[in-house]
Structure formats: structure tokens, C-alpha cells
Amino acid sequence: MAKHIMLMGTASHVGKSILTTALCRYFFRAGLNVCPFKAQNMALNSYVTSDGLEMGRAQVAQAEAAMLDPNVDMNPVLLKPTGNSTSQVIINGRAVGVMSAAEYHRGYSLKAFDAVKAALERLDRQFDLLVIEGAGSPAEVNLKSHDIVNMRVAKYLNAPVILIADIDRGGSLAALVGTLELLDPDERDLVKGLVINKFRGDIRLFDPAVEFLQRKTNKPVLGVIPYIDRLGIDDEDSVSLDDKISSDGDISIAVIRLPKISNFTDFDSLAGEPDVKLSYVTTVEEIEGADVIILPGSKNSSADLMRLRAEGFDVAIKKRALDGTAVIGICGGYQMLGAKIFDPNHTESAVDEIDGLGLLPLTTTFAIEKLTRQITIDRVRIKFLGESIEGREIEGYEIHAGETEPSEAALMMSAGNIFGTYVHGIFDNDQFRRAMLNAVRRRKGLAPIENMRNVRAEKQAAYDRLARIVSGALDMDLLKKIVGVTD
């Protein structure tokens, strides 16, 4: 049976996912067969496994850090918000329906815990150590009775818990003390240590706070982790988009921040290019100077398209397109570039059809069932900005419910300065990404860049860097004692 360590936070976005990733890499480098786990995710940033199943993106990064192929057992329950306090519920990688928050929490979540327990039993037999991530805060008393991701998991496994607070937000001491105070005594006993995350400045000035915490809570402070800039690791939370504006570059790329934006990690590799300035925009004025406008994936293409139209984005994007600006659509954004979106089964909205932007000669009809699959394209060759853009062995994945016509547009289509595709992760392909950026450079009268980055190698280096920083800031001897592993 596997050993367990569980990371919980005083709130969302305190760094649980990143620290789980760090420990997966650290223990992998220490020679353990380690696996990440999160019982339930709520995120629009998802991934498709090699067997065509859908899971949260954070556990994909954690699996990569542990040198594993992603598997839905690592994230058996995924909730994808659809709007109006409803979510699509995905169990073991397959959608089982759309439920309101009340329907899910009061009637279904504890049934979903059966899938959680089954996944844990399978992983326990395969691995030496499970590094388990919680969600939000374990002290949210209104959610406690139907919680299946925090203390219910810890108590089911009798797993030691490390509680994390984000000092960059302020109030971290109160958050840690208050969270422990709100836990039941048996839950509090499972918390074996505290961690302060995202510290800036002279750490010696924080020594009195550490002493206070240990005295007040009778829990050891395992360490104070510094704020880590430019992680280079995928996020799943759209809160992180506020931090994703890249540095100045010759090419300005504006990604429309749709209300239901999904799979925004599609653009991380673009943001990492030295000649790219990428930003997520919410107003028409922000696209005025852009060299490239991107319509990203969406959990609700119809609703997001109506929102774009209400805010004047449709007129502005079409005007910029007519002026020669490059416009790119990914998945839901690809559907929006077409002439029409039909929804006969009201899969996404109450309307039967909606006009698209009309920038590509295609139409999309929503189906009830989603297509989820990984794909590899031997060779891609498209006409874009007057050039032939090529790429070989293009890898990516599809997650969409729409069927697009004509048949040659089923995967991608280009016309002049417009390009759209269903392939998530297409810009992670180094040759294709650089060829497309060089076409934009030449359009601007700039010389092409010949050197190509290796995104996969950079990501592996980022996992190593993260593990070094985190393990250097934590008392790893004490942590290994808590986990029950030895060198």
C-alpha cells in the first residue's frame, strides 16, 4: 500500500497545485514511485488522456513532474462550470450530465465519492506514495457535509495533512490559526505541519511570526517558501491569468478573455517566446494595437459569442481582420469564426442558431456527445499571411461537442490572415509555433528568428527548478518523517 501526504490550503489559489507538483518531482528524484491525486477539480482547463478521457490540467502537470502518463484515476471527478451555478459533471473522464450546485452537493457528490475511493484503491496498489491535493479550504463549514476533496479524503486514508497559506495575499497568520480553529478535533489532529508560501523579502524578519505560529497552534512550521517568478508550469485556475502578461516583444498577441474561457494553457508556449508580448484582454480598445487576435476555447461558445457581440468585439475583430490583422480561433473560438453555430438540442443555450463572425466559410452544429481524443497529425500545411506554414508530427487533443462542416474544416481551416483549429496544444509544437510567429514577423517587416525553443525540455527543467526551490525552503527531513518514508 502507498504512503500518503495531503496538501490543503487556507483558501483557493494559495499554491496547493504548485507545491504538489514540486513534491511529485522531489520524491520522483528521490527514487520513489510517486503519483499525484485530487479527488475533485472544478476547472475549465482540462486535458484528454491517451485513452480519450477528460481530467483536470493541474494533475497533468503533476503527473509530468512524476514522469507519469496522465490517468483519470489521478482526478476521478471534474466539474466544468457552464454558467448560472451549474456545472458539467465528469466522472472517471466521462460526462454524466449538467447539474446545479444544489443538485450536485445535496444529491450527487457523496455518490461521486465512490469513484474517488475506487481510484484511490487502484493507485494505492501501484505506487509508493500519493501526493494528494485538496481544494479551496477545509474550513468552509457550509460545504463540509458534502465535501469529497478535503477532510473526507484525509480521514478516509488517515493521511497526514500539510496546511498552506499565501502570505502574498496578506493575513496568512490569521488564515492558518483560523482554519485550524474551525476544524473538528479529529481533523485538526491530522494536520501535521504548516507552510507559508509566496514570501517576498528578507525571510529573517519573519522569524517571530514562525515562532508565534508554532506556539499558538502547537504545529511545526515546515518552512517559508519564497515567491517564485516565471514558474513555466501549467495553471488550471483562470485567476492566474492576471499574472500571465508576458514581457515586451516585437509581436503583440491579444487573447480575448471570454467569460467561459477554457484551456488557456494553449497559449503559455506563445507567451514564453522572447519576441512575443501576450496579454488577456477584456475590452475592445485593448485589441487595437495587436498583431494577432486570438479567440480561445470556451465552455459555452454560444453564450460567449453573444457576450462578444454585446460588447462590440464582433465589429472590432472583423474590422481588424479586414485590415489584415491575424485572427486565430482555437476550439470554441474556431466555431465562432464561422458563419453559423446551430444548437438543435439546446446543448449550450436556448437558441436554435446564432450568427458567427463570418471570417471562415464553415458552420458548426452542436451534438450531445463530446469528442475527446488525443491526435497526432503527420504533417500540417496551411496558407496563412501569404505564406505556407508547415509542421510535422503535430500533437494535441480535442475536446468539443461541435461537428464542423465542410468536412475539410473538421480539424482546421485557414484563409488569408484567418486561422482556426480544434487542436488544443497546437502551439506547444515548436516548429509550427515558430513558423507562424515568423510569418507575423515578416508581415511586420521583421527578420525571422531561426532558433526554436524546446517547450517540453523547458517544462522538465521548470519542474526540477521548482523542486529545488521548494525542497530547499522546507524541512524535508521532518516532512519525510511525517510521510513515513526514509532515504
matplotlib code that plots the C-alpha trace (Angstrom):
import matplotlib.pyplot as plt

x = [0.0, 1.1, 2.1, 0.1, 0.7, -2.1, -1.7, -4.6, -4.9, -6.4, -8.1, -8.1, -5.0, -2.6, -0.2, -1.5, -1.2, 2.3, 3.6, 2.0, 3.9, 7.1, 6.8, 6.0, 9.2, 11.2, 10.1, 10.5, 14.1, 14.5, 13.6, 10.0, 7.2, 5.1, 1.7, -0.5, -4.1, -7.0, -10.5, -12.4, -11.4, -13.5, -11.9, -12.4, -8.8, -8.9, -6.9, -7.6, -5.7, -4.3, -7.4, -9.7, -10.8, -11.0, -9.3, -8.0, -5.0, -3.2, -2.9, -1.5, 1.4, 1.8, 1.9, 4.6, 6.6, 6.4, 7.3, 3.9, 1.4, -1.7, -4.6, -8.1, -7.5, -5.4, -8.6, -11.7, -14.2, -14.1, -16.6, -16.7, -18.8, -21.3, -23.0, -25.8, -24.4, -24.4, -21.5, -21.0, -20.1, -17.4, -16.8, -13.8, -13.3, -16.8, -19.6, -22.6, -24.7, -25.1, -26.2, -26.9, -24.7, -27.6, -28.3, -24.7, -23.8, -27.1, -27.7, -24.7, -21.4, -21.4, -22.2, -19.2, -17.1, -17.5, -15.4, -12.9, -12.5, -12.2, -9.5, -7.6, -7.7, -6.2, -3.5, -2.6, -1.7, 0.5, 2.6, 4.9, 3.5, 0.4, 0.8, -2.8, -4.1, -7.2, -9.4, -10.3, -10.3, -11.2, -12.8, -15.7, -18.4, -21.3, -19.7, -18.4, -21.3, -20.8, -17.1, -15.4, -12.0, -10.6, -11.0, -13.3, -10.3, -7.8, -9.9, -10.7, -6.9, -5.8, -3.4, -1.2, -2.1, 0.1, -1.8, -0.6, -1.2, -0.3, 1.5, 1.5, -2.3, -1.8, -3.4, -1.6, -1.2, -4.8, -5.8, -3.7, -4.9, -8.5, -8.6, -7.2, -9.8, -12.7, -11.6, -13.1, -10.6, -10.0, -9.4, -7.0, -5.1, -4.4, -2.7, 1.0, 2.6, 2.2, 3.7, 3.9, 4.0, 5.0, 7.2, 8.9, 11.8, 14.2, 13.0, 14.8, 12.2, 9.6, 11.2, 9.0, 5.9, 7.1, 7.7, 4.2, 2.6, 4.3, 3.5, -0.2, -1.0, 1.3, 2.1, 5.6, 6.2, 7.8, 9.1, 8.6, 8.7, 9.8, 7.7, 8.8, 8.7, 8.2, 7.3, 6.9, 4.3, 0.7, -2.1, -5.7, -7.2, -8.3, -7.3, -3.8, -4.5, -3.9, -0.3, 0.2, 1.0, 4.4, 7.3, 7.6, 8.2, 8.1, 4.8, 1.7, -0.8, -4.2, -6.2, -9.8, -10.6, -14.0, -16.3, -16.2, -12.6, -11.2, -7.8, -5.9, -2.7, -2.9, -1.1, 1.6, 4.2, 3.4, 3.8, 7.2, 8.7, 11.2, 9.6, 6.0, 4.0, 0.9, -2.0, -5.5, -7.9, -11.4, -12.2, -12.4, -9.8, -7.2, -7.1, -6.4, -2.6, -2.5, -0.6, -2.6, -6.0, -6.9, -10.3, -9.6, -11.6, -14.9, -17.1, -20.1, -19.4, -22.9, -23.1, -19.5, -20.3, -23.4, -21.3, -18.7, -21.4, -23.0, -19.6, -18.8, -16.0, -17.6, -17.4, -13.9, -12.5, -14.0, -12.6, -9.2, -9.4, -10.3, -7.3, -5.0, -4.6, -4.0, -7.1, -6.8, -9.5, -9.0, -11.8, -14.8, -13.0, -12.7, -16.5, -17.1, -15.1, -17.6, -20.8, -23.3, -23.5, -26.5, -27.8, -30.8, -30.7, -30.1, -26.8, -25.4, -28.2, -31.9, -31.4, -31.5, -28.8, -26.5, -24.6, -20.8, -18.2, -18.3, -14.5, -14.3, -16.7, -17.8, -20.8, -20.9, -23.7, -23.6, -24.0, -25.0, -21.9, -18.4, -15.5, -12.4, -9.3, -5.5, -4.3, -1.1, -1.0, 1.8, 2.0, 0.2, 0.4, -1.7, -1.8, -1.5, -0.5, 0.6, 2.9, 2.9, 3.1, 4.2, 4.7, 5.4, 4.2, 1.8, 0.5, -2.5, -6.0, -9.6, -12.5, -15.6, -19.2, -19.5, -19.4, -18.0, -18.7, -17.4, -15.6, -12.2, -12.8, -13.3, -9.9, -8.6, -9.1, -7.2, -8.0, -5.7, -5.0, -7.5, -6.7, -8.8, -8.4, -9.9, -6.4, -5.6, -1.9, -1.0, 1.3, 3.3, 4.7, 7.9, 8.3, 4.7, 4.7, 7.9, 6.8, 3.6, 5.3, 7.9, 5.0, 3.8, 7.3, 7.7, 4.3, 5.7, 8.9, 11.0, 13.6, 12.5, 14.0, 15.7, 16.3, 13.5, 12.7, 12.1, 8.9, 9.0, 12.6, 11.9, 8.9, 11.0, 13.7, 11.0, 9.8, 13.4, 13.8, 10.6, 11.5, 14.9, 13.4, 10.6, 12.8, 15.4, 12.8, 11.2, 12.4, 12.5, 13.7, 10.7, 8.4, 9.7, 9.2, 5.6, 5.1, 6.8, 9.5, 13.2, 16.2]
y = [0.0, 3.5, 6.2, 9.4, 13.2, 15.7, 19.4, 21.7, 25.4, 28.2, 29.3, 28.8, 29.8, 29.7, 27.3, 23.8, 22.7, 24.0, 22.6, 19.2, 19.4, 20.2, 17.3, 14.9, 15.9, 15.8, 12.4, 11.1, 12.3, 10.6, 7.3, 6.8, 5.7, 8.7, 9.7, 12.9, 12.8, 15.2, 13.8, 16.6, 19.5, 22.5, 23.9, 24.8, 24.0, 20.3, 17.7, 14.5, 11.4, 8.9, 6.7, 9.7, 10.6, 14.1, 15.3, 18.4, 20.1, 20.5, 16.8, 16.5, 18.8, 16.9, 13.6, 15.1, 16.1, 12.5, 11.2, 9.5, 9.4, 11.3, 9.0, 9.9, 7.9, 11.0, 13.1, 11.0, 13.9, 17.0, 19.8, 22.2, 25.4, 26.1, 29.2, 30.1, 28.0, 24.9, 22.5, 19.7, 16.7, 14.4, 11.1, 8.9, 11.0, 10.9, 13.5, 12.2, 15.4, 19.0, 19.8, 22.8, 23.4, 22.4, 19.2, 18.1, 19.0, 17.8, 14.7, 13.5, 14.4, 11.6, 9.2, 10.6, 9.7, 6.1, 6.9, 8.6, 5.6, 3.2, 5.4, 5.6, 1.8, 1.3, 3.9, 2.5, -0.8, 0.8, 3.4, 4.0, 7.5, 9.5, 13.3, 14.5, 18.0, 19.4, 22.2, 25.6, 25.4, 22.5, 25.0, 26.0, 24.9, 25.3, 22.8, 20.3, 17.9, 17.0, 17.6, 14.9, 16.5, 17.7, 16.2, 13.4, 12.1, 12.7, 10.8, 8.0, 7.5, 8.7, 10.8, 13.4, 17.0, 20.0, 23.3, 26.1, 29.8, 32.5, 35.4, 37.4, 38.0, 39.1, 37.7, 34.4, 34.0, 34.6, 32.3, 29.4, 29.9, 30.4, 27.4, 25.2, 26.6, 25.8, 22.2, 19.4, 18.0, 14.8, 16.8, 19.2, 16.1, 15.1, 18.5, 17.7, 20.9, 24.4, 26.1, 29.8, 30.3, 33.1, 35.1, 38.2, 40.0, 39.1, 35.9, 36.6, 39.3, 36.6, 34.5, 36.0, 35.0, 31.4, 31.2, 32.7, 30.2, 27.2, 28.4, 29.3, 26.2, 23.6, 22.6, 22.8, 25.3, 23.2, 26.2, 29.5, 29.2, 32.3, 33.8, 32.0, 34.1, 32.7, 29.1, 27.9, 25.4, 25.0, 26.5, 25.4, 28.4, 31.4, 33.6, 33.0, 34.9, 38.1, 37.0, 35.8, 39.1, 38.3, 40.8, 43.2, 41.7, 42.6, 40.8, 41.8, 39.0, 39.7, 36.7, 37.6, 36.7, 35.1, 34.7, 30.9, 30.7, 27.2, 25.6, 28.8, 26.9, 26.6, 30.0, 29.5, 28.5, 31.6, 33.8, 32.2, 33.4, 36.2, 38.2, 37.9, 40.2, 38.3, 39.6, 38.6, 41.4, 42.3, 45.5, 46.3, 49.1, 46.6, 44.8, 48.0, 47.6, 43.8, 42.0, 38.8, 38.4, 35.0, 33.7, 30.9, 27.8, 28.2, 26.0, 27.8, 29.1, 30.4, 32.4, 33.8, 34.8, 36.6, 38.4, 39.4, 40.8, 42.7, 44.4, 45.2, 42.7, 41.2, 44.5, 45.4, 41.9, 41.9, 45.4, 44.4, 41.2, 43.3, 45.5, 42.4, 41.6, 37.9, 36.3, 32.8, 30.7, 27.6, 25.1, 27.3, 30.3, 28.3, 27.8, 31.5, 32.4, 30.5, 31.7, 29.9, 27.8, 25.6, 24.1, 21.9, 20.1, 23.2, 21.8, 25.2, 27.7, 28.1, 29.4, 27.2, 29.1, 32.1, 34.0, 33.6, 36.3, 35.1, 35.1, 31.5, 29.6, 27.0, 26.1, 24.1, 22.0, 21.1, 17.4, 16.0, 13.8, 15.4, 14.3, 13.8, 12.4, 12.9, 13.3, 13.3, 14.8, 13.6, 16.9, 20.2, 22.7, 25.8, 29.1, 32.0, 35.6, 34.8, 32.1, 28.3, 27.3, 23.8, 21.4, 17.7, 15.3, 17.9, 16.6, 17.9, 16.9, 17.7, 18.5, 19.7, 18.9, 20.6, 19.0, 21.4, 21.5, 21.3, 18.1, 19.6, 22.0, 19.2, 19.8, 23.2, 25.8, 28.9, 31.7, 34.7, 36.1, 33.9, 30.5, 28.2, 24.7, 22.3, 21.2, 22.2, 22.4, 23.2, 25.9, 23.5, 22.1, 24.1, 24.0, 25.1, 27.8, 29.4, 29.2, 31.0, 33.7, 34.2, 34.8, 37.5, 39.0, 39.1, 40.8, 43.5, 43.8, 42.0, 39.3, 35.8, 34.1, 30.8, 29.4, 27.3, 26.7, 23.2, 23.6, 20.1, 20.3, 23.7, 22.3, 19.5, 22.0, 24.0, 21.0, 20.5, 24.2, 24.2, 21.1, 22.5, 25.8, 24.2, 21.4, 24.0, 26.0, 23.1, 20.9, 17.8, 15.5, 16.4, 16.1, 12.6, 11.6, 12.8, 10.9, 7.8, 7.4, 7.1, 7.8]
z = [0.0, -0.8, 1.8, 1.6, 2.1, 1.6, 0.9, 1.9, 1.8, 3.8, 0.6, -3.2, -5.2, -2.3, -4.2, -3.4, -7.1, -7.5, -4.2, -5.1, -8.4, -6.5, -4.2, -7.0, -8.7, -5.5, -4.5, -8.0, -8.0, -4.6, -6.2, -5.2, -7.5, -6.7, -8.1, -7.7, -6.8, -6.5, -5.8, -7.3, -9.5, -10.6, -13.7, -17.3, -18.1, -18.8, -20.8, -22.7, -21.8, -24.3, -23.8, -24.6, -21.1, -19.6, -16.4, -14.7, -16.1, -12.8, -12.3, -15.8, -14.8, -11.6, -13.5, -15.8, -12.8, -11.5, -15.0, -15.5, -18.3, -17.1, -16.0, -14.8, -11.6, -10.6, -10.9, -10.9, -10.5, -12.7, -12.6, -15.5, -14.8, -17.5, -16.0, -13.7, -10.8, -13.0, -14.0, -16.3, -14.1, -15.3, -13.5, -14.5, -17.6, -19.0, -18.7, -16.8, -17.1, -16.2, -12.6, -10.5, -7.4, -5.2, -7.2, -7.1, -3.5, -1.9, -4.0, -6.0, -4.5, -2.0, -4.8, -6.7, -3.7, -4.7, -7.8, -5.6, -3.3, -6.3, -7.9, -4.6, -4.2, -7.7, -7.1, -3.7, -5.3, -7.9, -6.2, -3.2, -2.4, -3.3, -3.1, -2.7, -3.3, -1.6, -2.9, -1.5, 2.2, 4.5, 6.9, 4.7, 7.1, 4.6, 2.3, 4.9, 4.9, 1.2, 0.9, -1.1, -1.7, 1.6, 5.1, 3.9, 1.8, 4.6, 7.1, 4.7, 4.2, 7.6, 5.6, 7.3, 6.1, 5.5, 5.7, 3.3, 3.5, 0.9, 2.6, -0.6, -0.1, 3.5, 6.6, 6.4, 10.2, 10.9, 8.0, 9.4, 13.0, 12.0, 9.7, 12.4, 14.9, 12.6, 12.1, 14.2, 16.8, 14.8, 11.6, 13.4, 14.6, 11.0, 10.3, 10.9, 9.7, 8.3, 5.3, 4.4, 0.6, -1.7, 0.7, -0.6, 1.1, 4.0, 5.5, 8.8, 9.5, 9.6, 12.3, 15.1, 13.1, 12.8, 16.5, 17.1, 14.8, 16.4, 19.9, 19.0, 17.1, 18.5, 14.9, 13.3, 10.5, 7.9, 6.0, 4.3, 0.5, -1.5, -4.2, -7.4, -10.5, -14.0, -13.0, -16.5, -15.3, -16.4, -14.3, -14.2, -12.4, -14.5, -11.5, -12.7, -16.0, -14.1, -13.8, -17.4, -19.2, -20.9, -21.3, -24.2, -27.6, -31.3, -31.7, -29.7, -29.2, -27.6, -26.3, -25.7, -22.1, -22.7, -19.7, -20.1, -21.3, -21.2, -21.9, -21.7, -21.3, -25.1, -25.1, -22.5, -25.1, -27.1, -24.0, -23.4, -26.7, -26.4, -29.3, -28.0, -25.8, -24.9, -22.8, -21.9, -22.9, -21.8, -23.7, -27.4, -27.0, -26.0, -29.3, -31.3, -31.4, -31.6, -34.4, -33.6, -32.0, -30.6, -29.7, -27.2, -26.2, -24.4, -22.3, -23.8, -27.3, -27.9, -24.7, -25.1, -28.7, -27.7, -25.0, -27.6, -29.8, -26.9, -26.1, -29.7, -30.1, -33.3, -35.2, -33.9, -34.7, -38.2, -38.9, -37.7, -39.8, -42.9, -42.2, -42.4, -38.7, -38.0, -36.2, -34.8, -33.2, -31.0, -30.5, -29.3, -30.9, -34.1, -34.1, -33.5, -36.6, -38.8, -40.4, -38.1, -34.9, -34.7, -31.5, -32.3, -29.0, -26.9, -25.7, -24.8, -24.9, -25.5, -29.1, -32.1, -34.0, -33.7, -36.3, -36.1, -37.1, -40.7, -41.1, -42.2, -44.5, -42.1, -39.8, -36.6, -35.2, -31.6, -30.7, -27.3, -27.0, -26.7, -28.8, -26.6, -28.1, -28.5, -32.0, -33.9, -37.4, -39.6, -41.5, -41.3, -44.1, -44.1, -46.0, -43.5, -44.0, -47.6, -46.5, -46.3, -42.6, -42.1, -39.2, -38.8, -36.1, -34.7, -31.4, -29.5, -28.3, -29.0, -26.5, -28.3, -28.9, -32.2, -35.7, -38.2, -42.0, -44.7, -44.0, -44.7, -41.9, -39.3, -37.8, -39.0, -41.7, -42.9, -45.2, -45.7, -42.3, -40.5, -39.0, -36.8, -35.4, -32.9, -31.8, -28.3, -27.6, -31.3, -30.2, -28.0, -31.3, -31.6, -35.4, -36.1, -33.4, -34.7, -38.3, -37.5, -35.5, -38.2, -40.7, -38.4, -38.2, -41.9, -42.3, -39.9, -41.9, -39.2, -39.8, -38.9, -35.8, -36.7, -33.2, -31.8, -28.2, -26.9, -24.8, -23.5, -22.3, -20.7, -18.8, -17.4, -16.4, -14.7, -12.6, -11.5, -10.6, -8.7, -6.7, -5.8, -4.5, -2.5, -1.0, -0.1, 1.8, 3.6, 6.4, 4.2, 6.9, 9.0, 6.0, 5.2, 8.8, 8.6, 5.3, 6.7, 4.0, 4.5, 2.3]

ax = plt.figure().add_subplot(projection="3d")
ax.plot(x, y, z, "-o")
ax.set_aspect("equal")
plt.show()
